[in-house]
């Protein structure tokens, strides 16, 4: 015997009803089948809405018509697909049921009250009609069907009409008395039972799943399958958490822990019968019948997969009971449990301090007022005598739970959890390990719940190293970077590295990307984006989308953006930037960034600020970490000027050479920044600060190669046009140097006694800078360790490819 249970989303329309019938047909080939059905999607919600609003709203009959029409439309569509479906017969049953409901509702409106037994009758109609419809579908396919009436055969315990528990032993006796032919398909409505007087009651939240588990136990089923709209049980909620994966199997105890602490697996009450009677249970997807789903069974199949999930419960309130004499109050904890259990209130979490003068416990928010009243009443004398302090509550909390088999045996789980939360600056109010030894639970602020679950999940479950990228600037460097990331995808996959581009932005608009986005389409999608970009939008985005290892990549030259770096770092983002503005701004801001890095342990990487793709910054930092110091520096720091002066040697005029450099992507957006020496000065300032000098940009002396009048040409095209006026002058200057065997180079220098200057120099053939041209940079560092022969770094120092490559390299360094 196999039991199949189908939820409301699996029965949402005619096509899905027939799909479920197909699953039943496939299974009956190998086993006798019992089927438990929920109401079609939305129906129970409609009926509950009717009940909750019935007394105060005499227009509620409109909602009844909506629910009725769902069923009528459903069977009309069934007739279109399956011509022998008995439409007239089922339509008559539906109308008869809804006419009964209308009469009941009319009476409630007149009496202005709705007893629980009537409420149960109303909200259970959907399941009953699902059974009639499925019976007709199967009979029209020539199958024999036996319907089990749960009101007569499921015996509930107690007098509750709305949230009942079934007496499995008594129910099993009733069902064993039913004559069921061997080849019959058994159908039963979920969610429903009967009390000792055979009056209809309902089984509360997830009642249909519970019905299935109980029926499986009563029929001695060898398997129970819960068919729903997901493939099975995931390591966390895949709709909210990235990088989750399907679990092949979990134990009954693990399933119990997961569901108790908020996972949408099964209700804990559903797990009890299948666990008690050792019935294997599969969670499967009606929309993906080929998926094997998740098996819930007695033992976990693989000890190496001992971790099973991270989940959370929201809307939690923590009660604090304290007092210096609390340990002398007899039966303190038992009294708390007694008064709470008496009113059927659930305590989710409890801890007691080692000094025994403080007790914390957590409940759902909706029970706060009731518990405060009960506690104040129970302990009124202790409060009066000041043995206890007034009760305190902390609201807007969540409980985060990590579930796995024998979790207490794994020495590094707790440390990983604490590290994940600590890195995100999430405080823990309380922590407890479950008595089952299968879970660790923590109480935190509700606003951080999803962030905490994501971070913990990534630390515990994600073997891949993931970088979440927020890219700002898609000019030459940014666009090339995206191309390089796309090109290297297969290589990174082999290294178990994944780069997720979360946003792509320029100064005008922003493209927001989901977790499965195909980067190859980014240009078209960006052009279609209508989301405007501004700093306020960006900051809100960053505040609300902090994933583990999140990185801001700034490929702009924007000043305002660079002034946000401290804010980005404090929001737990690494920063990778080719923008030199932050490192060349005021010394106070430069120090603020470094202080933020130290406090947050985030990374601020800017290798491309000097030398594009050359390993300049990291090399210097490593030297100074080992105790080296800079004595003197001399170098060509501008790839654009290296290219331009190399072309001048070949007889090309200054304006033409500059235009070529711009078209090749060697220059800043306006080449005046290069030729004015300001860009070189910024790079020299960065090197000086890396070397320990606390100087400002104004401390660097620039002997400009352009007349002062050129400073006013802010437009690039105007600047290039005016540059022709200097062609003749530079042509003569280059020839003069060539006649004595020299070349012109724009050289940046750091000399002892805080001398920092940049000027155009004639360099002879013996100088290491003599051959530097075609976009190359050359940097000669004279240090305590490197003298008299300097450490020389040489290579291309400009161009989109090498600069993007440098940014890419920095991005990968955020993983280390």
N, C-alpha and C positions, 0 to 999 in steps of 0.2 A: 504494500500500500504506500502510495506517495501522495502527499498533500501539497496542493498549490494554492497560494493566496495571491490575489490580484488587487492592487490598490486603485484609488480613484483615477490617477493619471493614466493608468493602463486601460481604463474603461471610459475615457473622456468622450468618445464619439463612436459612430457606427463602425468605422474602419478598425478602431482599436478593439472593439468588442469581438469582431471577426478574427482579428489577429490573436486575441486571447483564446478564442475557440480553436484556432489552428494549433496553438501551443498545447492545449488540452488533448486534441486529436493525436498529436505527435507522441505525447507521453503515454497515452492509453495503449499504445502498441506494445509496451513492455511492462506495464503495471496497471493495477486498478488505481483510479484517481479519485481523490476527494478535492473539492474546490471551495474555497471561501472567497466571497466577493465583497468589496467595498461598494459604496455608492459612487456613481460617476463623479468626476472632478467637478467641484463647485457646488454640487447639490447639498451636501451636508452643511457647507458654509451658509447657503441660502436658508436652510431650515433653522440653523442656529440663530441666524439674523432675525428670522421671523419670531422665534421664541423670545429673544432678548428685547425685541421692540414691540411685541404684540399688545401689551397692556396699554401703552401710551400712544399707539399709532394705529388708527382704524383704517389707514391706507395700506396696511401691510399685505392685503390680498393681492396687490400688484406683484409683490415678490413671489407669492404662491404661483401666480400665472407664469412668471419667469421660469421657476423650477419645473413646472408642468410642461412648458414648451420645450425645455431641454430634452425631456424624455420623448415627447411627441416627434420632435425633429429627428431624434436619434433613431426611432423605429421607422420613420419614413425613409431615412437614408439606408437603413438595413434592408427594407423592401426593394429599394432600387438596386442594391448590390446582390441580394439573395432573393430571387423572385418567389420562392416558396415559404418565405418567412410569414408567420401568421399575424399579419399586421392588425386586422380587425380585433382579434381576440386580445392582443396585448394592449391595444389602444383602450379597449373597454376596461381592462384591469387598471391601467394608469388613471383613467378618468374617475373610476370608482374610488381609488385610493385618495386622489386629490379632492374629490367631493367630500369624503370623510374628514379630511384635514380642514377644509373650509368650514364645515359645520363645527368642528372642535374649536377652531379659531374664533368663529362668531360667538360661541359660548364664552370663551375666555374674555373677549372684548366686553361682553355684557357683565360678566362677573368681576372683571378687573383683577383677576388673579390666575396664575398658571401653576398648579401643583406639579411636583417633580414627576409623578407618574405620567401625567399628560405631556409634559416636556419630553420625556423619554420616548413616548409614542410618536411625537412629531419628528424628532431629529433622526429617527431610525428608519423612516420610510424609504430612503434612497437605497439602502442595502437590500431591502425586501424586493423592490422593483428590479434591481440588478439581477437577482436570482431568477425572477420570472422571465426576463429578457433572455438570459443565457440559456435557460431551460429550453425556450422556444427555438433558439438557434441550433442547439445540439440535437433536439428532437427532429428538426427539419433536415438534419444531416443523418437521420436514422440511428441515433444513439439513444439508449435507454438511460433515464435519469431518475435518481432518487433524491428527494429533497429532505434534508434534516431540518426540522423546526427547532431553532435554538431556544425558543421560549419554553418548549416542553422538555427539552433534553439537556440544556445547560443550566444547572442549578446553582444559583448565586448564594453567597454567604451574606447574612445580615439583611437590613431593611433599606439599604441605600438604592435609589432608583437610577442614579446618574453616573456612578463610578464604582461598579461592582467587581467583586472577585468571584471566580467560579470555583465551586467545589468539584475538583477533578474526579475524585473517587466516586461521588454520587452521580456525576454526569456520565462517567464511563459505564456505570450500571444501566443507566437509561438508554444510552446509545447501543449497548450490547443487546438490548431487547428489540432493537429495530431490525426487521428483516431486509437485508440488502442483497440483491442478486450480485453474483460474482462479476458480471460484466457491466454492471450499472456504473455510470458516472455519478458521484455524490456531490450535491450542491448544498451550500449553506450560506446564509447571510451572515456577514461579520458584524461585530459591534454589539450584538444583541444576546441576551440571556433571559432566563425566567427566574423569578424568586420562588420561595417555597409554596406560594399560592398560585404558581404558574402565571403570574403577571409579568408583563414585559418590563425589563430593565436594560440599561445600556452599560457598556464596559469602560466608558471614559476615554481619555486620550489614547490614540493608537489602539483602540479597542478591536479593530478588525485583525490586526496582527496578533493580538492576544487570543482572539477567537481561533485563529489558525493554529497557534501553538497548543491550545487546549484540545482542539479537535484531533490534532496529530497524536497527542498523548492518549486520548480516548480510543482512537482507532488503532493504536499500536503501529503507527506509520513508521516505515524505515527511513523516511526522509521528509523534510519540510522545505518547500521553496517559497520564498517571499518575492513576488515579482513586482517591481516598481519602475521608476523612471531613471535610475542610475545603475551603473554597471556592478555596483557592489559597495563594499566598505572601503573608503580611502583613508590615507594617513591623516588627512584633515579635510575640511570642507573645500572641494575643488572650485566651488563658485566664488570663494573669498580668498583662498590661499593658493599661492603659486607653487608649482613643482610637486604637487601631491601625486601619489600613485596608488593603484588598486592593490589591496591586500588579498593574497590568494586564500589565506586562512587566518582565523583568530579563534582563541579558546572562548568557551562560554563566559569565563571570568573576565577576560579582556573585553568582550562585547558588553558585559554588564557594566564595567568601569567606564567604557567609552560612552555608552548611552546615558549612564547616571550623570555624567559631567557634561552633557550637552550635545554629543554627536548624534546626528540623525541616522542612527543605525536601526535599532529596535528599542522599544520601551523596555526598561528593566523587567517589568512584569511579564513581557512576552518571552524573555529569555529564561525565566524561571521554569516553566513547564518543559521546554526542550532540554534544558540542562538537567532537570530532575530525572527525566526519562531517557537521557542520553540519545536524543534524536538529532542527527546531523541536520543543519539548516543552511540552505544556500540563499544568498541575496542576489537576485538576477534582474536583468533589464529587458522589459518587453520590446523596447525599441532596438535592442542589440542582442538577439537571442543566441548569437554565436559566442558571446562572452561567457566564460566559465563562471563569472561572478565570484563571490567570496563565500567560503565555507566557514560556518561557525560550528565548532565541534569540541569534543572533550579536551583534546591535547593539541597544542600548537605544533604544526608539522616540522618547523625548522627553528632550532634554537638560535641559529645565527641571525634570524630575523626577529629577535626578541622584542624590538621596539614596534609598537603597533599604531600609535597615533598621538596627536596633540589636539585638544579640543577646549572649548570654553563655555561657561555659563555666565550670562549677563543678568543685569538688574538684581544684583546681590547687595545685601546690607549686612555689615558686620556689627554684632553687639559686643560691647565691652562691659564685663562685670568685674569690678575691682573693689579692693578694700584691704586695709592692713590686717584685718581680722578674719578674712575670708576663709582661711584654712581651718579656723575653729568652728565654722558653721557646719553643723552636722548634715550629712547627706546633700551637700550643696548641689553637686552635679546631678544626682539622681532626682532631686526636686525639680531642677530645670527640665530634665528630660520628661519627667512625669507630666508636668503641666503643659508642655508643648505637645507631647504625643496624645494627650487627652483630647486636644482639639485638632488632631490629625495634621499637624504642621511639621514639615520636614526640615531637620537640621542638616545642612549640606557639608558642614566643615566645623571642626571644633579643635581648639588648642588650649593648653593651660601653661602658664609660665612656670619656670623651674622653682621660683620662690613661692608658688602656690597662692599668690595674692591677685592673680588676674586670670580671667577666663574669657576667651573670645569664641564666638560661634557665628556662623553665617546662615542666613535664610534668604528666601526670595522677598523682594521688595513689597509685594502685595500683602505680606503677613506682618509687617512691622507694627502697625497700630495694635493689632490683636495681641501680639507678644508683649509689647510694652505694658498693655493693660494687665495681662496675666502675671508678668514678673512683678510689677508694682503691687499687685494684690497679694501674691504669694510671699513676698519678702518685705511687707510693709513694716513689720516690727524691726527687722535688721536695718532697714533704711532709717527708721525713726531713731534707733539707737546708734546710728552712724557706724555700724559694723560693715556696712556696704556703702560705697559711693553711689551717687545717682547714676542710673544706667545711661551709657553713651552709645550712639550709633554712628557708623560711618557709611554713607550711602554712595551710590554710583560706582559700585565695584564689580569686578568679574573674577571668576575662579578659572584659572588656567590649569589644565591637567595633562600630564604626560603619562601614557599608558603603555605597559609592556609586561611580558612575562618575567617574573622574578627580578623586577627592576632593581630591587635592593642589592642584588649581587653584583651589579655593574658599577664599578668604582668611579667611573668618570661621567656618569649621566648628570648628576646634580651640578658638577662643576661646569659642564657645558651649558646647562640651563641658566645658571647664574651669570656666566660670561655673556651669553646672548642678551640677557636682560640688562646687565650692567653696561654693555657697550651701547645700548639704546637709551640709557638713563631712565630705566623703568624701575621704580621702587617696589619692593615686595612688603606687604603688610603682615602676611602670615604664610607659613609653609607647613605642610603635613604630608607624611607618607601614609598611603592607604593601609588599613589594617589587613587588606588582602595581599599586601606586598606587591601589587601589580600597578600602582600608580603613585605619582608625586603630584601634589596640588599646591598652587600658590594663589594668593589673593593680591590683586593689583587694581589700579584704577580702570574703570570701564573704558575710558577714552583710549587706553593703550592696548586693549585686548587683542585686536586683530594684528597690530604690529608685533605684539609679544608672541602670538601664535605663529606668525610668519617667521620671525627670527629663530624661535626655538625649533620649529619644524625644519628650517634650513640647516641648522647646526646638527640636528640629530638624524635627519633622513636624506639629506641631499648630498650624494657623493660628488656631484658635479660642482665645480667652482664657478659660481655665477657672479657676473658683474652687471649691475643695473645702471645704465648710462642715460644721463640727461644732457643731450648735446645742444650747445648754444653756439650758433654761428655755422653757416653752411656755405661759406665762400669757398675759395680754392682749397684751403686746408681742411675744413670740415667735410666738404664733399668728397675729397680724396680719402679722408679717414674712413668714411662710410664704405667707399669702394674697397678699401684694404680689408676692413672687417668682414665684408661679404666674401671677398676672395679667399680669406684665411679660415672660413668656417669649418671646412673639413679638417684642416690641420688642428684647429682648436678643439674640435670634437675628439680627436685622437688623444689630446692632452687632457680631456675631461673638463674643458673650459667652455663656458657659454657666455656670450655677451648679449644681453638683452637691451635693445635700444628702447627706452621708455618714452622719450620725447625728442623731437627735432624742432629747433626754433631758430628764427632769425629776428631781426629787430622789429619786424612787422607782424608776424604770426607764428603759431606753434602747432605742431602736429602731435597729437597724443596717440600712443601706440599700445595695443594690447599684448598679452603674453605670447601669442602665436603669430605675431606679425611677420610677413615676408618682406625682408629689407630691400629686396630687388625692386620693389614698386615705390620706394619712398619718394622719388622726385615727382611722379604724377600725383601721388596722394598729398604731398605737401602743397602742390599748386592748387589742389581742390580744397584744402583746409580753409575754414572760415573763422577759426578761433584766433582772436587778436592777441598779440603778445604784449605784456607789460610786466614790470617788476612785481607789482602786487599779485598778479595772477601766478607768476613764477614762484613767489615765496609761499603762497597758499598751496601750490602744487607740491612743493618740496616738503612742506610741513606735514602734508597728509599722505605722502607716498614715499616714506622712507623704508626701503627694502634693505636687507643685509647687503653690505658692500655696494652701496649706492655712490655713484660718482658723477659730479658735475664736470663736463668738459667744456671749457671756454675757448672757442676758436675765433673769438672776436678781438677787436682792439678797443672795446667799449670801456670808458672810465667808470660809468655808473655801475656797470655790472661787476667790475673788479672791486668796487666798494661794498659789495654784498658778500664777499668771501667769508668773512668772520661769521656772518649769519648762516651761510651754507654749512660751514664746519660745525657750528654749534647745533645744527639740525642733523648731525651725524653723517654728513656727506664728505667723501674724499673730494679733492679738487685736482684736476689735471688741466693745465692751461698753457696756451701759447701766447696769451695776452700778457704783456710786460707791465701793464699799468699798476697792478697791485705791488709788484716788487720794486717799482721805481717811484712809488708815491712817497708821501711823507714818512719819515722814520718811525713816528708814533704808530701809524697804521701798519707798517711793516712788522713792528714788534707785536701788535695786537694779533696778527695772523699767527705768528709763532707761538704766542701764549695760548691761543685757542687750540692749536695743534697739540701742544703738550697736555692740555687739560682733557681733550677728547680722544687722544691717541689716533686721530685721523691723519691722513696723508695729504700733503700739499706738494704736488710734483709739477715742475716747470722746466724740464730739461731743455725744451725748445726755445726758452727765452734767450738763450745764448748758443749760437752754433747750430741751430735747427736740430738735425738728427745726431750731432756729435755728442758723445758722453762727457760733456764738460762739467755740469753742475755736480753730478754724482761722483765724478772722479775727484773734484775738489773737496767735496764733503768727506769722502773716504780718506783723503790725505789728512785733512785737519782732525778727523776722529782719531787718527793714529799719532797725533802730536806734531805734525808738520806745520810750518808757518810760511806765509808768502813773503818773499823779499822784493821781488820785482816781477812785473808782467809787461809783455809787449805782444800785440797781436792785431790781426785784421779780423774785425768782428762783423763785417757787413758782406754778406754774399752778393748783394746787389752791387755794392761799390767795387767788390772784387771783379765781378763780371764786367761792369762798366769800364773800369780802368784797363782791364785786359783787352777790351775791344778798342779802346783809344790807342793802345800800342799797335793795333792792326790797321790803324788809319781811319777808323770809324769816328764820325763826329759825335760830340757829347750828347746832343739832343736825340740822335738816332740810337745810340747805344743805350740811353736811358729808356727810350720807348721800347726797345727790344727786351730789356730787363723786366719792364712792367708786364709786357705781354707774356713773358715766360713765368710770371708769378714770383720773381725774385725780390720785387720791391714791396714796400708798404702800399696801401691803396692810393696814397698820394706820394709819388717819388720824392717830393720835397723833404719828407721826413728822413729819407736816406741821405740825400745830398747835403741837407743842412747839418748833418752830423748828430741830430737829436737821437735817432734810433741807435747809433753807435754809442752815444753817451749813456743811454738807458742800459745797454748791455754791459758797459764798463761799470756802471753803478751797481748792477746786480753782482758782478764778479767781485767788486770791492766789498760789498756788504757780506757776501759769502766768505770773504777772507777776513772778516772781523772789523771792517771800518764802518762806523756809524755816521755815514755822510749822506748828504742830499744831492739831488741832481745839479743844483746850482754850484756845488763844490767842484764840478768837473769843468775844466777849461776847454772850450771848443774853438779852434781856429777854423772858422767856416771856409769852405771852398766856394761859397756863393756870396755875392754881395747882399747886404742887409735888405735891399729892396725886394728880394725874392721871397721874403717871409710873408709878404701880404698875399701871395698867390695861393689861396686855399683850394682852388679848384684844380684837379689834376690835369685836365686838358689845357687850361690856361697856363699852368706852370710849364708843361712840356713845350707849348708854343713859345713862351718867353725864353726858354732855355736855349733856343737857337742863337740868341744874342751873345752867348758865351762860347759858341762853337769855335770861333777863330782863336780866342784867347787860349783855350785848352789845347787846341791843335798845336800852337806854338810852344806851349809849356811842355807837352809830351815830347816834341821833337828836340827841345833843348836838353831834356834829361837823357834822351836816347843818344845824343851826340857824345856824351861822356860815359856811355855804358850803363846808365841808371834807368830805373823805372819809377813811376809815381805810385805811391800807395798811401791809403788813408789809415793811419796807425793810431791805435789806442794804447795808452801807456799808464802803468802804475809804477811810480818810483818811491823809494824810501822817503820818510818824512811827509807823508800824506800829500804826494803830488800826483794829481790825476789830470791827464790832458789827452786831447785828440787833435791831430793835425795831419795835413798832407805833407808827406816826406818823400824825398828822393832816396831810393834804396839801391845799393850796389849789389853786384853779383854774389858777394859773400854773405849777404844778409839772408837768414832763413825765410824772410818774407818776399824775397825777390821773385820767386816762381809762382806766387799765389795769385791766381786769376780764374776766370771762367766760373765764378760763383763759389770758389773755395773760401773757407775760413782757415786761419792758422793762429793758434794760441800758444805762446811760449811762456811757461811758468818757471820762474827761478825761485826755488824754495830751499829750506835747510837740507832737505833730502836730495833735491835735484839742482846741483850746481857743481862746477861751472856750466856743465851741459844741462840745458833746461828740459823739462817735460814738455813735449810739443804734441799738440793735437791738431790734426789737419784733415780736412775733408770738406765736402759740400756744406755750405752754411746757409743755403737759401733754396727755395723751390718747394712746391706743394708736396711732392712725393717724399722728400727727406724729412720735411717738417711734420707731415701727417704720420710718418713712420715713427718719429720721435714721440709724438703724442700717443700713438698706439703702444709704444714700448712703456711709457709712463703708466698708461691704463692697466697694462698687465702687471706692473709692479704693485698695484693696489692689492693684489692677491697675496703678496709676500708678507 
